[in-house]
Amino acid sequence: MLKVFDDNYFMKQALIEAQKAAEQGEVPVGAVVVCGERVIARAHNQTELLTDVTAHAEIIALTAAASYLGSKYLNECSLFVTLEPCVMCGGALAWAQLDRLVYGAADEKRGFMRFGKTVLHPKTKVEYGIREEECRVLMKEFFKTKR
């Protein structure tokens, strides 16, 4: 039996956020935090809007989720993000003690995996490649218009 709310569904929600970022001239990265079967936070990059290099989708989503839960720990939550998080975001995920990270496309230049999974909390489970092609194409198309 197919679950209505599976990893593909939640990554689609992150892609919707990424598209919002692209429409606003931001690097198209979107993220959602899921607790149980419910999206508790949504975000997209806002570095240009806020003139803040730390305003990555992951950071904004973590802040919103922590506020929603009333806890800085997200050890029962999953983060779905369209692009592999950078080292800064990986560190924030470690501090939040995130249960599970799911990302779409790899980021060979700035992704945390260049330094290994040890950037994350030891208990964080990592999955990747969910809707990878859609995530990668969105990034490529965005940067094609910028060059």
N, C-alpha and C positions, 0 to 999 in steps of 0.2 A: 504494500500500500504506500503510495506516494504521500509524503507529508507536505502540507501546504506551505509551512514555514520551514524550509530547508536552507542549506548554505547558498544555493543559487538564488533563492528569494532574497535573502539578506544582502548578498553581494549586489543584486539588482538595486536595492535601496541605496547602497553606497554609490553605485553608478549614477543614480538620479542626483545625488548630492554632487558628484564630480561634474556632472553636466551643468549644474548651477554655477559651480566655480568657473568653468570654461566660459559661460555666458557673461560672467562678470570680469573676464580678463585675467582670472587667477589660474595658476597651474591646476589642471583638472584632477584633483584628488578629493575623494569623498569617503566618509566613514560613518558607520553606525555602530552603536554599542547595544548588544542584545543581552538581556537577562531573562533566563527561562526561554520562552518563545516570543518575547516582547521587545520591540525596539524602545529603548529608554533614552537614547540620545542620537542626534543626527548632526553632522557638520561637514563643511567643505573648507578648503583652503581660503584664508582671508588675509594673507600677508600683505597684499597690495592695499586692500580696503583699510586695514588697521595700521598700515606702515609698521608692521611688526614681524620680524623674521621667525618668531616662535608661533605664529598664528596658523600652524598646520592643522589640517582636518583632525588628525588623531588627538592633538593636544586639546582642541576645542571640544571634541566629543568626550574625552576623558573628564574634562572639567564639568561638562553638563551632566554626565552620568553620575559623577561623585556627588554633585549637588542634588540630583534626583534621589539618590539612595541615602544621602546624609552620611556618607562614608568615603574616605579616601581610598579604600581598598575595593577593587573590582574583581575579587577572587572567585566570584560566581558568574562572571560576565565574559562575553566574547566580543572582540572588536573585529568588524569586517571593514577592510580598507582596500581601495582600488589599486594602490601602489605600495610596494614593500616600504615599511617605515624607515626613516633615516635613523641615525644613531641617537640624535636628540630625542626623537619620539620613542625609540626603543628603550632608552633610559627611563622615560616617563612611564612606559608600560611596565617596566620592572618595578618601579616604586609603587605603582598601583596594584601590583601583584595580580595582573590580569590572568584569568584562567586560560583563555584561548585567543590566539591571534590568527585571523584568516585574511590573506591578502591575495589580490588578483594577479598583477604583473610584478615581476622582479624589477629592481632598480640597481643595475650593475654599477652605476657611478656613485650613488649615495646611500644605497640600502644598508641596513644594519648587518645583514648577513656577510658583508665583506669582512666583518670582525667576528662573526660567529654568533650562534644562538646564546652564548654566555652573556650577551648584552641584556637579554631578557631575564625575568625571574626564573629560577630553576624549574618551577612547576608549570610554567606557561607552555601550553601545547601550541605548535605552529603548523598551519596548513596553508598551502598556496596553490595558485593555478586555477582558482574558481573564477570562471568567466574571464580567464586570462586574455583571450583575444580581444574582447570588447574593451577591457581596461587598457591594453596596450595601444589599440587603434585610437582610442580617445586621446591618449597622450601624444601619439605621433601626429594626429591631425591638428591638435592644438599648436604644437611647436612648428608644424609646417606653415601655419599662418603667421607665426612670429618671425620667421627667417626670411 
